[in-house]
Amino acid sequence: MSKTIALFSGQGSQYLGMGKEFYDSFDSAKKIFAAADSALGYRLEEIIFSEDAEKLNQTVYSQPAIMACSLCAYKALEEKGVVFEGVAGHSLGEYAAIAASGMLSLEDSFALIKIRAEAMQKAVESNKKGSMAAIIGPSAEEIEEACSKASGYVTAVNYNSPVQTVVAGDESAVDEACRIITETSTAKRVKCVKLNVASAFHCEYMQGAADEFLQKSGDFKFSSPDKLFFSNVIGSELTDFSDMPQLFARHIVSPVRFTSELADIEAHGFDKYIECGPGKTLTGLVKKTLKSADAKNCEDLASLEKALI
């Protein structure tokens, strides 16, 4: 019997006008935005449905914006009859997974992402020298070795697929790791793409954000999820929900182990994957990692209908 999991988009997938069709067509979307506005203290609609891309791209706004639009897609799919037995997200996307799985109310979920987004914005502003690059082709092990040989701080932070790993750290060290892997890899094709990011995420540059998040999130009361929940930090199903603030503080500075997470999701019998939210990045990663998987995305009314087929 087919099993469906919702995947939630990460930071960088945002664009102006995302989620507008859901907002105009579903009462559930309007309720999601209302909860967001109440928790955030400003109108998220005025940021997403505007013409100010620079503002939307700021971490403090892009994180709750992506989360809101991801949840709108998720609720629309549920209203159309899709039954999700599991949830997973990539980095920021795990916060949408929290809300979708019932671990926190909508209002508390947006209050939590506000803490994370504000803390990370501060870390970004104090660590502008950080850099990230996606390395395509070589194995994760080769990339880790290249990082260890580079001068300065650089480390693997996103294990996205068997042939794509993202590294982060000092800009000069990231550049050197890319040069080393290009010169030494046994892969047939090597491509290094510098990412247009404000700092280096999921590494020690974000420790200040992790500390602030932990300090401010301790009063949140998490319930056990009502469906299977898969974690970036451990790269598999999460079963211990006793200290979620500590886990998500670790999440800010830990690698995203998405490749092993997808393997565990498949091992749990999931064969249909629907990316809820802007973009198709996770859909592409699933197709590259799990060759037989049925992977689709849902970000507007047209893709909603295709996801239902």
C-alpha positions as CSV (number, residue, x, y, z in Angstrom):
1,M,0.0,0.0,0.0
2,S,1.3,3.4,-1.0
3,K,2.6,5.8,1.8
4,T,2.9,9.5,1.4
5,I,5.3,11.9,3.1
6,A,5.4,15.7,3.1
7,L,8.7,17.4,2.5
8,F,9.1,21.0,3.4
9,S,11.3,23.5,1.6
10,G,14.4,25.2,3.0
11,Q,15.7,28.7,3.0
12,G,16.6,30.1,-0.4
13,S,13.4,28.9,-2.1
14,Q,11.5,32.1,-1.4
15,Y,10.2,34.3,-4.2
16,L,7.8,37.2,-4.3
17,G,4.1,36.2,-4.6
18,M,4.7,32.6,-3.4
19,G,1.6,31.2,-1.8
20,K,-0.7,33.9,-3.2
21,E,-3.0,31.4,-5.1
22,F,-3.5,29.4,-1.9
23,Y,-4.2,32.5,0.1
24,D,-6.8,33.6,-2.4
25,S,-8.4,30.2,-2.8
26,F,-8.3,28.5,0.7
27,D,-9.6,29.7,4.0
28,S,-7.0,27.4,5.7
29,A,-4.3,29.6,4.1
30,K,-5.8,32.7,5.4
31,K,-5.9,31.2,8.9
32,I,-2.2,30.2,8.6
33,F,-1.3,33.8,7.7
34,A,-3.4,35.1,10.5
35,A,-1.6,32.9,13.0
36,A,1.7,34.0,11.6
37,D,0.8,37.7,11.8
38,S,-0.3,37.3,15.4
39,A,2.9,35.5,16.4
40,L,5.3,37.6,14.4
41,G,3.9,41.1,15.2
42,Y,3.7,42.2,11.5
43,R,1.8,41.3,8.4
44,L,3.6,38.6,6.5
45,E,1.3,39.2,3.5
46,E,2.8,42.7,3.1
47,I,6.3,41.2,2.7
48,I,5.5,38.2,0.5
49,F,2.9,39.8,-1.8
50,S,4.9,43.0,-2.3
51,E,7.6,44.0,-4.8
52,D,10.4,44.2,-2.2
53,A,12.5,41.1,-2.9
54,E,15.4,42.5,-0.9
55,K,13.3,42.5,2.2
56,L,11.9,39.1,1.6
57,N,15.4,37.7,1.2
58,Q,16.5,38.8,4.7
59,T,16.7,35.8,6.9
60,V,14.4,37.3,9.6
61,Y,11.6,37.5,7.0
62,S,12.3,34.6,4.6
63,Q,12.2,31.9,7.2
64,P,8.6,32.6,8.5
65,A,7.5,33.4,4.9
66,I,8.7,30.1,3.5
67,M,7.2,28.2,6.5
68,A,3.8,29.9,6.0
69,C,3.6,29.1,2.3
70,S,4.8,25.6,2.9
71,L,2.0,25.0,5.4
72,C,-0.6,26.5,3.0
73,A,0.4,23.9,0.4
74,Y,0.3,21.2,3.0
75,K,-3.2,22.1,4.1
76,A,-4.5,22.4,0.6
77,L,-3.3,18.9,-0.2
78,E,-5.0,17.6,2.9
79,E,-8.2,19.3,2.0
80,K,-8.0,17.6,-1.4
81,G,-7.8,14.2,0.3
82,V,-4.1,13.5,0.6
83,V,-3.2,11.6,3.7
84,F,0.3,12.1,5.0
85,E,1.8,9.5,7.2
86,G,5.1,11.2,7.7
87,V,6.8,14.6,7.6
88,A,10.4,15.8,6.9
89,G,12.0,19.1,6.1
90,H,15.3,20.4,4.8
91,S,16.9,22.7,7.4
92,L,14.3,25.5,7.9
93,G,11.7,23.1,6.5
94,E,11.7,21.1,9.8
95,Y,9.8,23.9,11.4
96,A,6.9,23.5,9.0
97,A,7.1,19.8,9.8
98,I,6.7,20.6,13.5
99,A,3.5,22.5,12.8
100,A,2.2,19.9,10.3
101,S,2.8,17.0,12.7
102,G,0.9,18.7,15.6
103,M,3.9,19.1,17.9
104,L,3.1,22.8,18.3
105,S,0.1,24.9,17.5
106,L,0.3,27.2,14.5
107,E,0.8,30.2,16.7
108,D,3.6,28.6,18.8
109,S,5.2,27.3,15.6
110,F,5.5,30.8,14.2
111,A,6.6,32.2,17.6
112,L,9.4,29.5,17.5
113,I,10.5,30.3,14.0
114,K,10.6,34.0,14.9
115,I,13.1,33.2,17.6
116,R,15.2,31.2,15.2
117,A,15.0,33.7,12.3
118,E,15.9,36.7,14.6
119,A,18.8,34.8,16.2
120,M,20.2,33.7,12.8
121,Q,19.8,37.2,11.4
122,K,22.0,38.5,14.1
123,A,24.6,35.8,13.4
124,V,24.5,36.6,9.7
125,E,25.2,40.3,10.4
126,S,28.2,39.4,12.6
127,N,29.6,36.8,10.3
128,K,29.6,38.3,6.8
129,K,32.9,36.6,6.0
130,G,31.2,33.2,5.8
131,S,30.7,31.4,2.5
132,M,29.0,28.3,1.1
133,A,29.4,26.2,-2.0
134,A,27.6,23.2,-3.5
135,I,29.9,20.6,-4.8
136,I,28.4,18.3,-7.4
137,G,29.8,15.0,-8.6
138,P,32.2,13.7,-5.9
139,S,31.3,11.5,-3.0
140,A,30.7,13.0,0.4
141,E,33.8,11.2,1.6
142,E,36.0,12.9,-1.0
143,I,34.6,16.3,-0.2
144,E,35.2,15.8,3.6
145,E,38.8,14.9,2.8
146,A,39.2,18.0,0.7
147,C,37.9,20.1,3.5
148,S,40.3,18.5,5.9
149,K,43.2,19.5,3.6
150,A,42.2,23.1,3.1
151,S,43.7,25.9,5.2
152,G,41.2,27.6,7.5
153,Y,37.8,26.6,8.5
154,V,35.6,24.7,6.1
155,T,33.3,21.7,6.6
156,A,30.5,19.7,4.9
157,V,27.1,21.0,6.1
158,N,24.4,19.7,3.7
159,Y,24.5,16.1,2.6
160,N,21.8,16.6,-0.1
161,S,22.2,13.6,-2.4
162,P,24.9,11.0,-3.2
163,V,26.3,13.5,-5.7
164,Q,25.7,16.8,-4.0
165,T,27.2,18.1,-0.8
166,V,27.4,21.7,0.4
167,V,30.4,23.0,2.3
168,A,30.6,26.1,4.5
169,G,33.2,28.1,6.3
170,D,35.7,30.9,5.7
171,E,35.5,32.1,2.1
172,S,39.1,31.4,1.4
173,A,38.9,27.9,2.8
174,V,35.7,27.2,0.9
175,D,37.4,28.3,-2.3
176,E,40.5,26.1,-1.5
177,A,38.3,23.0,-0.8
178,C,36.6,23.5,-4.1
179,R,40.0,23.7,-5.9
180,I,41.3,20.6,-4.1
181,I,38.3,18.5,-4.9
182,T,38.3,19.7,-8.6
183,E,42.0,18.6,-8.9
184,T,41.8,15.3,-7.0
185,S,38.4,13.8,-7.3
186,T,37.9,10.6,-9.2
187,A,34.4,11.6,-10.2
188,K,33.7,11.9,-13.9
189,R,32.2,15.3,-13.4
190,V,33.0,17.9,-10.8
191,K,31.1,21.2,-10.4
192,C,31.5,23.7,-7.6
193,V,28.8,26.4,-7.3
194,K,29.2,29.2,-4.8
195,L,25.9,29.9,-3.1
196,N,24.4,33.4,-2.9
197,V,24.1,33.4,0.9
198,A,24.8,36.1,3.6
199,S,26.9,33.8,5.8
200,A,27.8,30.2,6.4
201,F,24.9,28.1,7.8
202,H,24.8,24.8,9.8
203,C,28.4,25.3,11.1
204,E,30.1,27.0,14.0
205,Y,29.5,30.4,12.6
206,M,25.9,30.0,13.8
207,Q,26.8,29.1,17.4
208,G,25.6,32.4,18.7
209,A,22.3,31.9,17.1
210,A,22.0,28.4,18.6
211,D,22.8,29.7,22.0
212,E,20.2,32.5,21.8
213,F,17.6,30.0,20.4
214,L,18.1,27.6,23.3
215,Q,17.9,30.4,25.8
216,K,14.6,31.7,24.4
217,S,12.8,28.5,23.4
218,G,12.9,26.6,26.7
219,D,9.3,27.4,27.6
220,F,7.7,25.8,24.5
221,K,5.8,22.6,25.3
222,F,6.1,20.1,22.5
223,S,3.6,17.3,22.0
224,S,4.5,14.0,20.4
225,P,3.8,14.1,16.6
226,D,0.7,12.5,15.1
227,K,2.8,11.1,12.3
228,L,6.3,9.9,11.7
229,F,8.9,12.7,12.0
230,F,12.3,12.5,10.3
231,S,15.3,14.6,11.6
232,N,18.1,16.3,9.8
233,V,20.3,16.1,12.8
234,I,20.3,12.3,13.1
235,G,19.4,11.6,9.5
236,S,16.6,9.2,10.4
237,E,13.3,8.9,12.2
238,L,13.2,10.9,15.4
239,T,11.6,9.0,18.3
240,D,12.9,11.0,21.3
241,F,10.9,14.2,21.8
242,S,12.0,14.9,25.4
243,D,14.1,18.0,24.6
244,M,13.2,19.6,21.4
245,P,14.7,23.0,22.1
246,Q,18.1,21.3,22.7
247,L,17.7,19.3,19.5
248,F,16.8,22.4,17.4
249,A,19.6,24.4,18.9
250,R,21.9,21.6,17.7
251,H,20.1,21.7,14.3
252,I,21.3,25.3,13.7
253,V,25.0,24.3,13.9
254,S,24.8,20.6,12.7
255,P,25.0,19.2,9.2
256,V,21.8,18.5,7.3
257,R,21.9,14.7,6.8
258,F,19.3,14.6,4.1
259,T,20.7,11.7,2.1
260,S,20.6,9.3,5.0
261,E,17.3,10.7,6.1
262,L,15.8,9.9,2.7
263,A,17.2,6.4,2.9
264,D,15.4,5.9,6.2
265,I,12.2,7.3,4.9
266,E,12.3,4.8,2.1
267,A,13.1,2.0,4.6
268,H,9.9,2.9,6.4
269,G,7.9,2.1,3.3
270,F,7.2,5.6,1.9
271,D,7.0,5.7,-1.9
272,K,5.3,9.0,-2.6
273,Y,7.0,12.3,-1.8
274,I,5.3,15.7,-2.1
275,E,7.4,18.8,-1.5
276,C,5.1,21.4,0.1
277,G,6.2,25.0,-0.5
278,P,8.2,27.2,-2.9
279,G,10.5,25.6,-5.5
280,K,11.4,22.0,-6.6
281,T,14.8,21.6,-4.9
282,L,13.8,18.7,-2.6
283,T,11.8,17.0,-5.4
284,G,15.0,17.0,-7.5
285,L,17.1,15.6,-4.6
286,V,14.6,12.8,-4.0
287,K,14.7,11.8,-7.7
288,K,18.5,11.8,-7.7
289,T,18.7,9.8,-4.5
290,L,15.7,7.4,-4.7
291,K,15.4,6.3,-8.3
292,S,12.0,4.6,-8.0
293,A,10.3,7.3,-5.9
294,D,7.3,9.2,-7.0
295,A,8.3,12.8,-6.2
296,K,6.2,15.9,-6.9
297,N,6.1,19.4,-5.7
298,C,3.1,21.6,-4.7
299,E,3.6,25.4,-4.7
300,D,0.6,26.8,-6.5
301,L,-2.8,25.6,-7.9
302,A,-1.4,24.1,-11.0
303,S,1.2,22.0,-9.2
304,L,-1.4,21.1,-6.6
305,E,-3.5,19.4,-9.3
306,K,-0.5,17.6,-10.7
307,A,0.4,16.4,-7.2
308,L,-3.0,14.8,-6.8
309,I,-2.6,12.5,-9.8
